[in-house]
Amino acid sequence: MKNTYNLRSIAAKAINQVLEQGQSLSTVIPELQQKISDKDKALLQELCFGVMRVLPQLEWFIAQLMAKPLKGKQRIFHYLIMVGMYQLTYTRIPAHASIAETVNGAISLKRPQLKGLINGVLRQFQRQQQKLVEKSNDATHHFHPKWLLTRIQKAYPHNWQHIVNANNQKPPMWLRVNQIHHSANEYLTLLQKANIAAELDEGHPNAIRLLNPCPVNMLPGFDKGWVTIQDRSAQGCAELLIPSDEEKILDLCAAPGGKTTHILEMAPNAKVLAVDIDEQRIKRVEENLQRLNLNAVIKTGDGRFPHKWADGEQFDRILLDAPCSATGVIRRHPDIKWLRRNEDIDQLVILQSEILDAIWPYLKKGGTLVYATCSILPDENNEQIKAFLKRHTDAKLSGTGTHEIPGIQIIPEIEGGDGFFYARLTKQ
Ligand SMILES: C[S@@+](CC[C@H](N)C(=O)[O-])C[C@H]1O[C@@H](n2cnc3c(N)ncnc32)[C@H](O)[C@@H]1O
């Protein structure tokens, strides 16, 4: 049966919502996916994430081919043209189909009179494609916004190219094997039986990397909670926390619960309180706990004001997975590059330090706090913890570095983990 929708126009709508209205792809795409077939869901994802990944290059192509960019109500057609160029440059969809489907997007978007313009730009692009692709490399800041590229270059003068290159790739798919059910080795055998190529990870005991991403419903026992999708670097947080049964553990900034569930897989009888400010996202903690058959107390609350939700309790261990720039996970969320602003970073640094200061009194003497971010920017990471150690003389580093470099900074690696930062502190 023929589809009644035009997928390219849906992709242009999603991109328009991100770039013109500041929404994230992870909110926009699930809504739009409800209207389309399973087969097209993956293509929609590929088109939207792909355009975000190489946006400056597509902007540059358009600037070479069109005297005036489409603005205002016609802006969505600018993005439709990008969707066309992306297909021609980065997918194996035959060129004639890419162009025809993209041009037809103008009908779905109720401006059939623009078909000629879109067709003309895409045909012209096709003729000059090779030359334009070659020339675009110098003009596009490695597909990063200038402010962010400058920050990365300053923080990593020797390996910034390695980082931006990793940011521009599609991310690998990592699994966390639920140790309550299987060891990583046992689960690898189950994957092999299901013809899913994968390999173990040396650094993280429960981590497995799939050689090719696959839908979760193909993973053995996913519904039974045998396995969770989680990057290897994110798995380092609970590993560093070393939770034990019967301990009181606070997982602060917990939603959607990736680390709450990891803590409980490691210590199923720990008394875990999971807190997050976002009422919608916190519902997903509940769903994840249910799938894995684990228990925690869940509360909505602001980490800056624990007196409102902690009931005067103190904790043996606290994991603070702080709100951050997410600059370590750009390959998973390439829209971050265009949603974040340089000014946001200073504000995030203040928010992180406020949460750290507010939560510290709620850690028992002798207790352990792990501070983590999925950022690669020093201000949110090593500099943040250095300043914290100066303000709190009863805080001591515990195995994650020195006073000069108090944490472990992971940078994104093409076949490895996301960019991440962890510091472990104990209270004297
Ligand atoms: C990096 S995400 C957490 C990911 C989560 N720990 C996991 O593993 O699934 C950061 C979280 O911080 C939450 N957040 C932001 N500001 C907060 C605040 N002031 N207090 C508590 N949570 C906050 C966000 O809603 C977001 O869910």
The ligand as an ORCA input file, in Angstrom:
! r2SCAN-3c Opt
* xyz 0 1
  C      22.277     14.048     32.591
  S      20.576     14.043     32.870
  C      20.391     12.682     33.963
  C      20.504     11.313     33.353
  C      20.190     10.219     34.365
  N      21.023     10.314     35.536
  C      20.323      8.839     33.778
  O      21.333      8.174     33.968
  O      19.381      8.375     33.123
  C      20.401     15.414     33.929
  C      19.069     15.520     34.629
  O      19.130     16.627     35.512
  C      17.813     17.079     35.707
  N      17.894     18.407     36.374
  C      18.187     19.600     35.824
  N      18.192     20.554     36.756
  C      17.909     19.950     37.944
  C      17.772     20.409     39.272
  N      17.938     21.703     39.594
  N      17.456     19.523     40.224
  C      17.268     18.221     39.923
  N      17.380     17.723     38.673
  C      17.702     18.586     37.695
  C      17.236     17.045     34.310
  O      15.820     17.002     34.356
  C      17.868     15.772     33.743
  O      16.980     14.695     33.851
*
